[in-house]
Structures are given as structure tokens and as C-alpha cells.
């Protein structure tokens, strides 16, 4: 399938996401090619997990999400999606249920540098991730470029994230194997076709979807292929599409930081009316 064109808008805030000539309609049956592309973009470990689990729980880095909320929300048939230097790392690595759930971790490239948020030499949860890898299915996405195993000397803005004594600066050999294995770790472009309709700000370097919206769109598209594959494997059973839960995706200025390179208006408008099977739980 040829790649979809990238779209550039001088004034993204005024872009009409209800314009039927440009919206992707990822739930429509005529987007089977995009759905399969999205599914095949995932690490193979997560592709397999999607065929056996029932729900994707995409968890924002929102500090108002409490451990009590997670305990009340998570189910044994969930797949967890976490971002960068994610919150409550110890919970996800040690909790009696959470540690058993398949996990997809996304680490975003910092501008066009060799670095990714949430990985050395920036602040990270490497110790918890090592535990996760030993206890359940683990898939990893790094955006735009493969992880370069950079050193502090490669950080163009070290003062943005000063190194503390608790910082892990080197990835253990067991995790290096995972980062170097395409079954577990893949590169995901921030210009993936599932966000080809995203109105970026052409005058802002690295303008792109938020990490959460990019993964939401990818998984929303992939679930049609998951449903088709499950139906092939279970021809006598009615297969419902995967549920998607977005936890902590705020839609107003109560969140502390909104980078101007993300088109928040576009994302909020789409998530204000999620499709069937998608639930948004906001936390403040």
C-alpha cells in the first residue's frame, strides 16, 4: 500500500475534523490495508497478546491517576500501554495483577537528537522495566529512530533533566537483547499513516501528534485486523472488537504542560466523541 501523504495546515486550530474528505475513519471497512499495516507495525510479542486479551488500557502520565484507581480499573484480560518515564512504575512491576499483564512501552524521540524520553541518559524506570520483562509479555516502541544507547555526553540539553544518584545510566544486558530484537522492539514513525490526517504546525520543529494520540490511533486501526484474525481462529464464535480505555487523558488546562507543537484542539475534538468500544476516563 502506498504511504498516505503527510498533511500540513497553516492554521491547525481551525481545521475541521468532521471534514469527511480528509478524516481517516479508521473504523470503516475500506481501511483494511491501514488496519493490517497498523497491526504489523506492532512488536510481534504484542501482536500475539492482542489475539488473546480483551482490552487495551492506554495510561497517560497524569499524576492524578492513583494506585487505587488502577487497582479498581485493571482486569486480567488487559494489555497496558505506558509512555516514556511513566508513573507508578513499581506498581506495574510488582502488583499481583499488574505485573502479569502484557505491556507495550513507548519512548518518544527528543526532537531529532539521539535521545528518547524515559531511557538513559534521561530519567527512566529501567529497574522496573527489567522486572516487567521477567514477568510478562513486553513490547517496546521507540519513535522515529532505533535506540542509540546514548551517553550523557550525547544529551544536547542536559539541564532539562539533571542527573541524580537514582538515575540508571546504562541498560543491562538482558534489556539490551530486547531492544535489539525486532520481535520485542520496533521503531514507530510519528508520521505513521494512521495519523496522516493530523494537522501539524509547519512552523514548529518536530510538530507531531502526542504520544498518547499516536498510539491510540495505531491501536484503534489495528483492532480491526485483530478481530478478523480472531474470527479466522474461532469461526464458530462471534468476536467483538477489542475495547480501548484511555485513562487520564485530560481535555482542559488543568494539566500542567501542553507543548505547542501538538495540535491539542484536533485531538480533543476527536476524543470528545469516541467510537463504540472506546472509553475515555479523565483524571484531575
Protein Blocks (a to p, Z undefined) as FASTA:
>chain_A
ZZddddddfblmlpcfklmklpgolmbmklmmmmmmmmmmpcfklmmmmmmmmbdcdddd
dfklcfklmmmmpcfkbccddehjaehklmmmmgmklmmpccddddddehjafbdehiaf
bdcfklmmmmmmmmmccddddehiacehiafklpmblmlmccdfklcfbdcfklmmmmmp
mklpccddfkbfklmmpccdfkbghiacdfklmmmmmmmmmmmmmmmmmmmmmmmbccdd
dddddehiacbfkbfbdcfkbcfklmmmmmmmccehiacdddZZ
